[in-house]
Amino acid sequence: MGMFLEPTLVGGLLLLGAVAGFLAGMLGIGGGMMMVPFLTYMLTQHGIEPGLAVKMAIATSMATILFTSLSSVRAHHQRGAVQWPIVRHLAPGIVLGGLAAGGGVFALVKGQALALSFALFVGFSATKMLVGQKASADRQLPGPWGLAAVGSGIGFVSGLVGAGGAFISVPFMTRCNVPIHQAVASSAALGLPIALANTVGYVLSGWHVSAAMPGSLGYLVLPALGIIAVASVTMAPLGARAAHAMDTRQLKRVFALLLYSLAGYMVWRALA
């Protein structure tokens, strides 16, 4: 892992962390969806086998959300946008789903399948966000047990693709008549339990990788994690400020276009 001492790579990781942190604050996405494609590219360019590179990129991206989420949600909370009752009811299911994905299924799935799954889910979410039907006036969030079930699905899928879950939770909440700014803020808060559960799973399921690759902890790439976390935590509050300055249609359009670009890149990587 001495490659992470190269100045150009350090600079690239700092830039990646800064952009991911800004987008995490602005869109509540945790930054994972943006980091996975670029980290995969960086790792493969430095000789790591592509299937393993995808898994390490997903795990490392998820771990950075532990730091980004804290910074982002603090900024949103100060503006009163986080809907804590929604977060509280989704979180238990998210933890269970995340542990199941990160601690078991993740290690069994091929890297190419993970990349394609990532792209399909992200592309679907973008379409629902951009052209989905307007939520009916009487559509509301389900009760506590329903939210827990939805949370388990969010946690499981997030664990497989290394994202904070906003690509599912934001469209879900907006279709249930939660205003987009509150949905983004609440999704930022959900990034913490998602990241915590899945990171524990990645460390345990990838423990065999640590022995073969110095500088890793399970599937986590520690040098990359540290560099990205510093930059993303710095930029997340600025992204949150930008989100509250945008109107609803602008925010939805930016969210959807970002998802489409990431989905396209991951399809190309998987099929290349």
C-alpha positions in Angstrom: 0.0 0.0 0.0 3.0 2.3 -0.4 1.3 3.6 -3.5 -0.8 5.9 -1.3 2.4 7.9 -0.5 2.6 9.1 -4.2 1.8 12.8 -4.3 -0.4 12.6 -7.4 -2.5 9.8 -5.8 -2.8 11.7 -2.5 -3.9 14.8 -4.4 -6.5 12.7 -6.3 -7.9 11.2 -3.1 -8.1 14.6 -1.5 -10.0 16.0 -4.5 -12.3 12.9 -4.5 -13.0 13.3 -0.8 -13.7 17.0 -1.1 -16.2 16.5 -4.0 -17.8 13.5 -2.3 -18.2 15.5 1.0 -19.7 18.4 -0.8 -22.2 16.2 -2.6 -22.9 14.3 0.6 -23.9 17.5 2.3 -25.9 18.7 -0.7 -27.7 15.5 -1.6 -27.5 13.4 1.5 -25.9 10.6 -0.5 -23.0 9.9 1.9 -20.6 10.2 -1.0 -20.2 6.5 -1.5 -21.9 6.4 -4.9 -19.4 8.9 -6.3 -16.3 7.4 -4.6 -16.8 3.8 -5.7 -16.2 4.2 -9.4 -13.1 6.4 -9.0 -11.6 4.3 -6.2 -12.1 1.2 -8.3 -10.2 2.8 -11.1 -7.4 4.0 -8.8 -6.9 0.5 -7.2 -7.0 -1.3 -10.6 -4.4 1.1 -12.0 -2.1 0.2 -9.2 -2.2 -3.5 -9.8 -5.1 -4.8 -7.7 -7.2 -7.5 -9.4 -10.5 -5.8 -10.7 -12.9 -8.1 -8.7 -11.1 -7.4 -5.5 -10.7 -3.7 -6.3 -14.5 -3.3 -6.6 -15.0 -4.8 -3.2 -12.2 -2.8 -1.6 -13.6 0.4 -3.2 -17.1 -0.3 -1.9 -15.9 -1.1 1.6 -13.6 1.9 1.8 -16.2 4.3 0.4 -18.8 3.0 3.0 -16.3 3.5 5.8 -15.8 7.2 4.9 -19.5 7.8 5.3 -19.0 7.3 9.1 -17.1 10.6 9.1 -19.0 12.4 6.3 -22.4 11.7 7.8 -21.5 13.2 11.2 -20.4 16.4 9.5 -23.2 16.6 7.1 -26.1 15.8 9.5 -24.8 18.4 12.0 -25.2 21.1 9.4 -28.7 19.9 8.4 -29.8 19.6 12.0 -28.8 23.2 12.7 -31.3 24.2 10.0 -34.0 22.0 11.5 -34.3 19.8 8.4 -33.6 16.3 9.9 -36.8 14.3 10.6 -35.5 12.4 13.6 -38.7 10.2 14.1 -38.2 8.8 10.5 -34.5 8.2 11.2 -35.3 6.5 14.5 -37.8 4.0 12.9 -35.7 3.2 9.8 -32.4 2.8 11.7 -33.0 -0.7 13.3 -33.9 -2.3 10.0 -30.9 -0.6 8.3 -28.5 -2.0 10.9 -29.8 -5.6 10.4 -29.9 -5.4 6.7 -26.4 -3.8 6.6 -24.9 -6.5 8.8 -26.5 -9.3 6.6 -25.0 -7.7 3.5 -21.6 -6.6 4.6 -21.0 -9.5 6.9 -22.1 -12.4 4.7 -23.5 -11.9 1.2 -20.9 -9.3 0.2 -18.0 -11.7 0.4 -19.8 -14.3 -1.8 -20.8 -12.1 -4.7 -18.5 -11.5 -7.6 -17.1 -8.0 -8.2 -18.6 -7.7 -11.7 -22.1 -8.6 -10.3 -21.7 -6.0 -7.6 -20.8 -3.3 -10.2 -23.8 -4.2 -12.3 -26.1 -4.2 -9.3 -24.8 -0.8 -8.3 -25.5 0.6 -11.7 -29.0 -0.9 -12.0 -30.2 0.3 -8.6 -28.7 3.8 -9.1 -30.2 4.1 -12.6 -33.6 3.0 -11.4 -33.5 5.5 -8.5 -32.5 8.3 -10.9 -35.4 7.6 -13.2 -37.9 7.6 -10.3 -36.5 10.9 -9.1 -36.5 12.6 -12.5 -39.7 11.4 -14.2 -41.6 9.6 -11.4 -45.2 10.4 -10.9 -46.0 13.0 -8.3 -46.9 11.5 -5.0 -50.6 11.6 -4.2 -51.8 13.9 -1.5 -52.9 11.1 0.7 -49.7 9.0 0.4 -47.9 8.9 3.8 -45.0 7.1 5.4 -45.8 3.6 6.7 -45.9 3.0 10.5 -42.9 2.0 12.6 -42.9 -1.7 11.6 -43.3 -0.7 7.9 -40.4 1.7 8.2 -38.3 -0.9 9.9 -38.9 -3.3 7.0 -38.0 -0.6 4.4 -34.9 0.2 6.5 -33.8 -3.4 6.3 -34.0 -3.3 2.5 -32.1 0.0 2.4 -29.4 -1.3 4.6 -29.0 -4.6 2.7 -28.8 -3.0 -0.8 -26.5 -0.2 0.5 -24.2 -2.9 1.9 -23.9 -4.6 -1.5 -23.1 -1.4 -3.4 -21.2 0.7 -0.8 -23.6 3.7 -0.7 -25.2 5.6 2.1 -28.7 4.6 1.0 -30.0 8.0 -0.2 -30.4 6.6 -3.7 -33.3 4.6 -2.2 -34.4 6.6 0.9 -34.7 10.0 -0.8 -37.0 8.8 -3.6 -38.9 6.7 -1.0 -39.5 9.7 1.3 -40.3 12.2 -1.4 -43.0 9.8 -2.8 -44.4 9.7 0.7 -44.8 13.5 0.7 -41.7 14.3 2.7 -40.3 17.6 1.3 -37.0 17.0 -0.7 -34.9 19.1 1.7 -36.1 17.1 4.7 -35.6 13.9 2.8 -32.0 14.8 1.9 -31.3 15.8 5.5 -32.8 12.7 7.0 -30.9 10.5 4.5 -27.7 12.1 5.6 -28.5 11.1 9.2 -29.3 7.5 8.1 -25.8 7.3 6.6 -24.3 6.7 10.1 -26.1 3.5 11.0 -25.7 2.3 7.4 -22.0 2.9 7.4 -21.4 1.5 10.9 -23.2 -1.8 10.3 -21.7 -2.4 6.9 -18.2 -1.4 7.9 -18.2 -4.0 10.7 -19.3 -6.5 8.2 -16.6 -5.6 5.6 -13.9 -6.0 8.3 -15.1 -9.4 9.4 -15.9 -10.9 6.0 -12.7 -9.6 4.4 -10.4 -10.5 7.3 -8.4 -12.8 5.0 -7.5 -9.9 2.8 -5.6 -8.1 5.6 -2.9 -10.7 5.8 -2.2 -10.6 2.1 -2.4 -6.8 1.7 -0.6 -4.6 4.3 -2.5 -1.4 5.0 -5.9 -3.0 4.8 -8.3 -3.9 7.5 -10.6 -6.5 6.0 -11.8 -5.0 2.7 -11.0 -1.5 4.0 -8.0 0.4 2.5 -6.9 2.4 5.5 -4.6 5.0 3.8 -7.3 5.9 1.3 -9.9 6.0 4.1 -7.9 8.5 6.1 -7.1 10.8 3.2 -10.7 10.9 1.9 -12.2 11.4 5.3 -10.2 14.5 6.1 -11.3 16.2 2.9 -15.0 15.0 2.9 -15.6 16.1 6.5 -14.3 19.6 5.7 -16.6 20.0 2.6 -19.8 18.4 3.8 -21.2 21.5 5.7 -20.6 23.6 2.6 -22.7 21.1 0.6 -25.5 21.3 3.1 -25.6 25.1 2.9 -25.8 24.8 -0.9 -28.7 22.4 -0.7 -30.8 24.8 1.4 -30.1 27.6 -1.1 -31.6 25.5 -4.0 -35.2 25.1 -4.9 -36.9 21.7 -5.0 -36.8 21.2 -8.7 -33.1 22.1 -9.0 -32.2 19.7 -6.2 -34.1 16.8 -7.7 -32.6 17.4 -11.1 -29.0 17.6 -9.8 -29.6 14.4 -7.7 -30.9 12.4 -10.7 -28.2 13.6 -13.2 -25.5 12.6 -10.8 -27.0 9.1 -10.3 -27.2 8.6 -14.1 -23.5 9.5 -14.6 -22.4 7.1 -11.9 -24.6 4.3 -13.2 -23.2 4.6 -16.7 -19.6 4.6 -15.5 -20.1 1.4 -13.4 -21.8 -0.4 -16.3 -18.8 0.4 -18.5 -16.4 -0.8 -15.8 -18.3 -4.0 -15.3 -18.5 -4.9 -19.0 -15.0 -3.7 -20.0 
